[in-house]
Amino acid sequence: MEGHARDSFRPDVVGDRVTLLQHGKLPEPVRATFDEMIRARLDCMRVKVRGVVRSADMVTEDGSHIIKIHMVVDGGYVDGLVVSDEARVTGDLLDAELR
């Protein structure tokens, strides 16, 4: 992938061009604790958590539609980002349990 870094503390890269090299299996997600996440021990890794949605809002960032999810997990609150054009689902997510 060729891209550029966002103006952010997070190590996010915005893809300007993606070249498919091969199809492969995604890595298995690592079960993440709140403590590990707030200490950035699992940054840039595929993780899984279980939580209850407290808010979900559709926003546009860099031309992409993103659902920003704020949820409570065991130990505290976390935020998640889902790239999606499905604005209607944000209302259905309130108080939903997600993994």
GUVEXTI-594730 format. One record per residue (C-alpha): residue number from 1; residue in one letter; x, y, z. Coordinates in nm, 3 decimals, decimal comma. Layout:
BEGIN
(node NUM; 'a'; (X; Y; Z)) ...
// end
This chain:
BEGIN
(node 1; 'm'; (0,000; 0,000; 0,000)) (node 2; 'e'; (0,115; 0,347; -0,074)) (node 3; 'g'; (-0,021; 0,623; 0,142)) (node 4; 'h'; (0,044; 0,895; 0,392)) (node 5; 'a'; (0,021; 0,925; 0,769)) (node 6; 'r'; (-0,276; 1,107; 0,919)) (node 7; 'd'; (-0,218; 1,412; 1,134)) (node 8; 's'; (-0,271; 1,213; 1,451)) (node 9; 'f'; (-0,098; 1,059; 1,750)) (node 10; 'r'; (-0,219; 0,720; 1,625)) (node 11; 'p'; (-0,003; 0,542; 1,367)) (node 12; 'd'; (-0,279; 0,553; 1,103)) (node 13; 'v'; (-0,192; 0,538; 0,735)) (node 14; 'v'; (-0,439; 0,658; 0,475)) (node 15; 'g'; (-0,407; 0,445; 0,163)) (node 16; 'd'; (-0,367; 0,640; -0,160)) (node 17; 'r'; (-0,324; 0,324; -0,365)) (node 18; 'v'; (-0,352; -0,044; -0,277)) (node 19; 't'; (-0,190; -0,321; -0,482)) (node 20; 'l'; (-0,316; -0,673; -0,414)) (node 21; 'l'; (-0,023; -0,912; -0,386)) (node 22; 'q'; (-0,217; -1,221; -0,283)) (node 23; 'h'; (-0,522; -1,334; -0,094)) (node 24; 'g'; (-0,448; -1,474; 0,246)) (node 25; 'k'; (-0,604; -1,562; 0,575)) (node 26; 'l'; (-0,645; -1,279; 0,824)) (node 27; 'p'; (-0,455; -1,320; 1,149)) (node 28; 'e'; (-0,664; -1,447; 1,437)) (node 29; 'p'; (-0,768; -1,162; 1,668)) (node 30; 'v'; (-0,603; -1,144; 2,009)) (node 31; 'r'; (-0,834; -1,113; 2,310)) (node 32; 'a'; (-0,764; -0,768; 2,450)) (node 33; 't'; (-0,813; -0,634; 2,800)) (node 34; 'f'; (-0,888; -0,272; 2,877)) (node 35; 'd'; (-0,553; -0,243; 3,056)) (node 36; 'e'; (-0,362; -0,364; 2,749)) (node 37; 'm'; (-0,549; -0,128; 2,519)) (node 38; 'i'; (-0,500; 0,188; 2,724)) (node 39; 'r'; (-0,129; 0,117; 2,747)) (node 40; 'a'; (-0,103; 0,077; 2,366)) (node 41; 'r'; (0,034; -0,276; 2,402)) (node 42; 'l'; (-0,186; -0,398; 2,118)) (node 43; 'd'; (-0,179; -0,097; 1,885)) (node 44; 'c'; (-0,204; -0,189; 1,517)) (node 45; 'm'; (-0,303; -0,546; 1,601)) (node 46; 'r'; (-0,631; -0,720; 1,526)) (node 47; 'v'; (-0,800; -0,761; 1,864)) (node 48; 'k'; (-1,135; -0,869; 2,001)) (node 49; 'v'; (-1,324; -0,719; 2,292)) (node 50; 'r'; (-1,679; -0,744; 2,421)) (node 51; 'g'; (-1,870; -0,435; 2,523)) (node 52; 'v'; (-2,201; -0,247; 2,527)) (node 53; 'v'; (-2,251; 0,047; 2,291)) (node 54; 'r'; (-2,318; 0,380; 2,460)) (node 55; 's'; (-2,314; 0,593; 2,142)) (node 56; 'a'; (-2,271; 0,546; 1,768)) (node 57; 'd'; (-2,238; 0,834; 1,523)) (node 58; 'm'; (-2,178; 0,853; 1,148)) (node 59; 'v'; (-1,895; 1,090; 1,055)) (node 60; 't'; (-1,693; 1,160; 0,742)) (node 61; 'e'; (-1,313; 1,157; 0,762)) (node 62; 'd'; (-1,087; 1,196; 0,460)) (node 63; 'g'; (-1,386; 1,128; 0,233)) (node 64; 's'; (-1,476; 0,798; 0,404)) (node 65; 'h'; (-1,796; 0,735; 0,599)) (node 66; 'i'; (-1,712; 0,602; 0,944)) (node 67; 'i'; (-1,927; 0,489; 1,234)) (node 68; 'k'; (-1,763; 0,602; 1,558)) (node 69; 'i'; (-1,866; 0,370; 1,840)) (node 70; 'h'; (-1,820; 0,451; 2,209)) (node 71; 'm'; (-1,868; 0,145; 2,431)) (node 72; 'v'; (-1,814; 0,028; 2,784)) (node 73; 'v'; (-1,601; -0,283; 2,836)) (node 74; 'd'; (-1,481; -0,458; 3,149)) (node 75; 'g'; (-1,251; -0,195; 3,300)) (node 76; 'g'; (-1,356; 0,123; 3,122)) (node 77; 'y'; (-1,465; 0,288; 2,798)) (node 78; 'v'; (-1,322; 0,235; 2,450)) (node 79; 'd'; (-1,389; 0,377; 2,106)) (node 80; 'g'; (-1,411; 0,188; 1,781)) (node 81; 'l'; (-1,420; 0,288; 1,415)) (node 82; 'v'; (-1,611; 0,100; 1,146)) (node 83; 'v'; (-1,584; 0,207; 0,782)) (node 84; 's'; (-1,945; 0,190; 0,656)) (node 85; 'd'; (-2,206; 0,380; 0,455)) (node 86; 'e'; (-2,488; 0,233; 0,667)) (node 87; 'a'; (-2,596; 0,543; 0,862)) (node 88; 'r'; (-2,929; 0,379; 0,952)) (node 89; 'v'; (-2,759; 0,117; 1,172)) (node 90; 't'; (-2,626; 0,373; 1,421)) (node 91; 'g'; (-2,963; 0,385; 1,601)) (node 92; 'd'; (-2,981; 0,006; 1,618)) (node 93; 'l'; (-2,641; -0,009; 1,790)) (node 94; 'l'; (-2,738; 0,187; 2,103)) (node 95; 'd'; (-2,720; -0,049; 2,407)) (node 96; 'a'; (-2,623; -0,342; 2,182)) (node 97; 'e'; (-2,363; -0,590; 2,304)) (node 98; 'l'; (-2,081; -0,615; 2,051)) (node 99; 'r'; (-1,777; -0,829; 2,009)) 
// end
